[in-house]
Amino acid sequence: MKSLFSTPKKVIILVICAVVVIVAASVITVKSTLITKAEAKTVALTDAGLSEAEASALRTRLEFDDGRFQYEVDFYSNGTEYEYLIQAKNGDIIARDIDSGRNSNNDVQDLPQDTGNQFASDVNSPMEPQGSVGNQPDKEGDSTVQSQEVSLDGAKAAALKDAGLSESDVTFKKAELDYDHGTQVYDIEFYTSDTEYEYEIDASSGTVHEKNIEQFQIQTNPTDSTINSSSNNYIGVDRAKEIALNHAQLNESDVQFVKAKLENDDGGVEYEIEFYSGKTEYDYTIDAVSGNIIEYDVDYD
């Protein structure tokens, strides 16, 4: 009985294996002929007249839909949402949806397809118009993108109210509209003389979506036990601050210090000096004995 069934089983297994190999080879061959995600992203940004730096919440995904491979590219810029479908075979734009708000007319276009596409079973299948932002599905989940109803000034006021501060008490570092998991939010960042605040404010309701409050640890005296009695040779924290300010071509009255600390790093003693001037952050590492600038970084936000 064993000999009667062993041969058919082997044949079936061989046939299955052959089919799997053929299918896998076909998929590899097909994908090797497609444009890359980076190329699809470039096509969409170029069509929108934007650089990658001007786009936020930028996402690019390869999909197989209605018998064809296509890239879905979507992003935000200055409160406007862009959605593109890009033909993965040749980089042609299948459809675009540009939505600048609930009171604006959407620019929804379905573009002609490459009828020679070997995968296109429905070459005229369009991307359905999404309407206003408030009616569009979230690409990352089942929630809905909420429409913007709160102004930037309103979001800043909401953050300041939650922090118990007035605008004259703080320096704003960042205030912009962004997109977080299906919800439009304002990213608000500001600081006082001793505390940094980061807020996400819901752009629809004005409520606090998320917040982070961090107090600056300004230390002017060494506490590390590894910093020994040779501290008499150190230039001092005031001199270190002066060196950093001179290099940055700023006066002490122009800046807000957030860190001035003597530290031991890999056996070397140095001053860590950090300060803000407006929205610009300066970070200096200065040798505690010679006063030489070891490293510095300037972050223009």
C-alpha positions in Angstrom: 0.0 0.0 0.0 2.9 2.4 0.8 4.2 2.2 -2.8 0.7 3.0 -4.2 0.5 6.3 -2.4 4.1 7.5 -2.1 4.5 8.4 -5.8 1.4 10.5 -6.1 2.3 12.4 -2.9 5.7 13.2 -4.3 4.3 14.4 -7.5 1.8 16.7 -5.7 4.6 18.1 -3.5 6.8 18.7 -6.5 4.0 20.5 -8.3 3.2 22.7 -5.3 6.9 23.6 -4.9 7.2 24.5 -8.6 4.1 26.7 -8.4 5.6 28.5 -5.3 8.9 29.1 -7.1 7.2 30.4 -10.2 5.0 32.8 -8.2 7.9 34.0 -6.1 10.0 34.6 -9.2 7.2 36.5 -10.8 6.8 38.8 -7.8 10.5 39.5 -7.7 10.6 40.2 -11.4 7.6 42.5 -11.1 8.9 44.5 -8.1 12.3 44.9 -9.8 10.6 46.9 -12.6 8.8 49.3 -10.2 10.0 52.8 -9.3 11.2 53.2 -5.7 9.4 54.8 -2.8 11.9 57.7 -2.9 11.1 58.3 -6.6 7.4 58.2 -6.0 7.8 60.7 -3.2 9.8 63.0 -5.5 7.1 62.8 -8.2 4.4 63.9 -5.8 6.5 66.7 -4.2 7.6 68.0 -7.6 4.0 68.1 -8.8 3.0 70.0 -5.6 5.9 72.5 -6.1 7.3 71.7 -2.6 10.6 70.5 -1.1 10.7 67.6 1.4 11.6 70.1 4.1 8.3 72.0 3.4 6.2 68.8 3.9 5.1 67.3 7.2 3.6 63.9 8.0 5.0 62.6 4.7 4.2 59.0 4.1 4.7 56.7 1.0 3.3 53.2 0.7 3.4 50.6 -2.1 0.0 49.0 -2.6 -1.5 46.5 -5.0 -5.1 47.7 -5.8 -7.5 46.9 -8.6 -5.0 44.8 -10.4 -2.1 47.3 -10.3 0.9 48.3 -8.2 0.7 51.9 -7.1 2.3 54.2 -4.5 0.1 56.3 -2.2 1.9 59.4 -1.1 0.3 62.0 1.3 1.6 64.9 3.3 0.7 68.3 4.7 2.1 71.8 4.1 0.9 75.0 5.6 -2.5 73.6 6.5 -3.1 72.0 3.1 -3.3 68.2 2.7 -2.0 66.5 -0.4 -2.8 62.9 -1.5 -1.3 61.3 -4.6 -1.6 58.0 -6.3 1.5 57.2 -8.4 1.8 54.5 -11.0 4.5 52.2 -9.6 5.4 51.0 -13.1 6.4 54.2 -14.7 5.9 57.1 -12.1 2.8 58.5 -13.8 0.4 60.4 -11.5 -2.9 58.4 -11.4 -4.8 60.9 -9.2 -4.2 63.8 -6.9 -6.3 65.3 -4.1 -5.3 68.7 -2.7 -7.4 69.9 0.2 -6.7 73.3 1.7 -9.5 73.3 4.3 -13.2 72.8 4.8 -14.1 76.1 3.1 -11.8 75.6 0.1 -12.4 73.8 -3.2 -10.6 70.5 -3.5 -8.4 70.0 -6.5 -9.3 66.4 -7.2 -8.0 65.0 -10.5 -8.1 61.5 -12.0 -5.5 61.2 -14.6 -5.3 58.9 -17.7 -3.6 55.6 -17.1 -0.9 53.7 -19.0 -3.2 51.1 -20.7 -0.1 49.0 -21.5 0.3 48.2 -17.8 0.3 44.4 -17.5 -1.3 44.6 -14.1 -4.2 47.0 -14.9 -7.4 45.2 -14.8 -9.3 48.5 -14.3 -7.1 51.2 -15.7 -9.7 53.9 -15.2 -10.3 53.2 -11.5 -10.0 56.7 -9.9 -9.1 57.7 -6.3 -12.5 58.6 -4.8 -12.7 62.3 -3.8 -12.4 62.7 -0.1 -14.2 66.0 0.5 -13.1 68.1 3.3 -10.4 67.2 5.8 -13.0 66.4 8.4 -14.4 63.5 6.2 -11.1 61.9 5.2 -10.1 58.6 6.7 -6.9 58.4 8.7 -4.2 56.6 6.8 -2.7 55.2 10.0 -5.8 53.8 11.6 -9.6 53.9 11.9 -9.9 57.4 13.4 -10.9 60.5 11.3 -8.8 63.5 10.4 -10.3 66.4 12.3 -10.7 69.8 10.6 -8.9 72.9 11.8 -11.2 75.2 13.7 -8.7 76.8 16.2 -6.3 79.5 15.0 -2.6 79.4 15.8 -3.0 82.3 18.2 -5.9 80.4 19.9 -3.6 77.3 20.3 -0.8 79.5 21.8 -3.3 81.0 24.2 -4.6 77.5 25.2 -1.0 76.4 26.0 -0.2 79.5 28.0 -3.4 79.2 30.0 -2.6 75.6 30.9 0.9 76.6 31.9 -0.4 79.5 34.0 1.7 82.0 32.0 1.2 85.1 29.9 2.8 85.7 26.5 5.1 88.3 28.1 6.5 85.7 30.4 7.8 83.4 27.7 9.8 83.1 24.5 8.2 81.0 21.8 10.5 78.5 20.1 8.0 76.8 17.9 4.3 77.3 16.9 3.0 75.4 13.8 0.2 73.2 12.6 1.0 69.5 12.3 -0.7 66.1 12.0 -0.7 63.3 14.6 -2.4 60.0 14.1 -5.5 61.3 12.3 -5.8 64.6 14.2 -4.6 68.0 13.3 -2.7 69.5 16.2 -0.6 72.6 16.9 3.0 72.0 18.1 3.7 74.8 20.6 7.0 75.1 22.3 8.2 78.0 24.6 10.5 78.6 27.5 10.9 80.8 30.6 14.1 81.5 32.5 14.0 78.1 34.2 11.5 75.9 32.4 10.8 74.6 28.8 7.2 73.8 27.7 6.1 71.6 24.8 2.4 71.3 23.9 0.2 69.6 21.4 -3.1 71.4 21.1 -6.0 69.8 19.3 -6.7 72.0 16.2 -10.4 71.2 16.3 -11.3 71.8 19.9 -8.3 73.7 21.4 -7.8 71.2 24.2 -4.4 70.0 25.3 -3.6 66.8 23.4 -0.2 66.3 25.0 2.3 68.3 27.0 5.8 68.0 28.4 7.3 70.4 31.0 11.0 70.3 31.8 12.9 72.5 34.2 16.4 73.6 33.3 19.1 72.3 35.6 21.5 75.3 35.8 24.5 74.4 37.8 27.5 76.8 38.3 29.5 74.8 40.8 31.2 71.4 40.3 29.7 68.4 42.2 31.2 65.5 40.4 33.5 63.7 42.9 35.9 63.0 40.1 36.6 66.7 39.7 39.5 67.2 42.2 41.3 70.0 43.9 42.9 71.1 40.7 39.8 73.2 40.3 41.9 76.3 41.2 43.2 76.1 37.7 39.8 76.2 36.1 38.7 79.4 34.2 35.4 79.5 36.0 31.9 79.3 34.8 31.5 83.0 34.2 34.5 83.1 31.9 33.2 80.0 30.1 29.9 81.8 29.5 31.8 84.8 28.3 33.8 82.8 25.8 30.7 81.2 24.4 28.9 84.5 24.0 31.9 86.1 22.3 32.1 83.2 19.8 28.3 83.5 19.2 28.7 87.3 18.9 26.0 87.9 21.4 25.7 89.8 24.7 24.4 88.3 27.9 21.4 90.5 27.8 20.5 89.0 24.4 20.3 85.4 25.6 18.6 83.1 28.1 21.0 80.6 29.7 19.6 77.1 30.3 22.8 75.3 31.3 26.2 76.3 32.7 27.8 73.3 34.3 31.3 71.9 35.1 31.5 68.3 34.0 34.0 65.4 33.8 34.0 63.7 30.4 36.4 60.8 29.8 38.9 62.2 32.3 38.8 65.7 30.9 37.1 68.6 32.8 34.9 70.9 30.7 32.1 73.4 30.9 28.8 72.7 29.2 27.2 76.0 28.3 23.7 76.2 26.6 21.6 79.2 25.9 18.8 80.5 23.7 18.6 83.7 21.7 15.1 84.0 20.3 14.4 80.6 18.6 18.0 79.8 18.2 19.7 77.3 20.6 23.5 77.4 21.2 25.4 74.5 22.8 29.1 74.9 23.7 31.7 72.6 25.3 34.6 74.5 26.6 37.9 73.2 28.1 37.8 74.0 31.9 41.6 74.8 32.0 42.5 76.4 28.7 39.2 77.9 27.8 39.4 76.5 24.3 36.1 75.7 22.6 36.0 71.9 22.2 32.7 71.7 20.4 29.7 73.9 19.6 26.4 73.5 17.9 23.8 76.1 16.8 20.3 74.9 16.1 18.2 77.4 14.1 14.5 76.3 14.8 
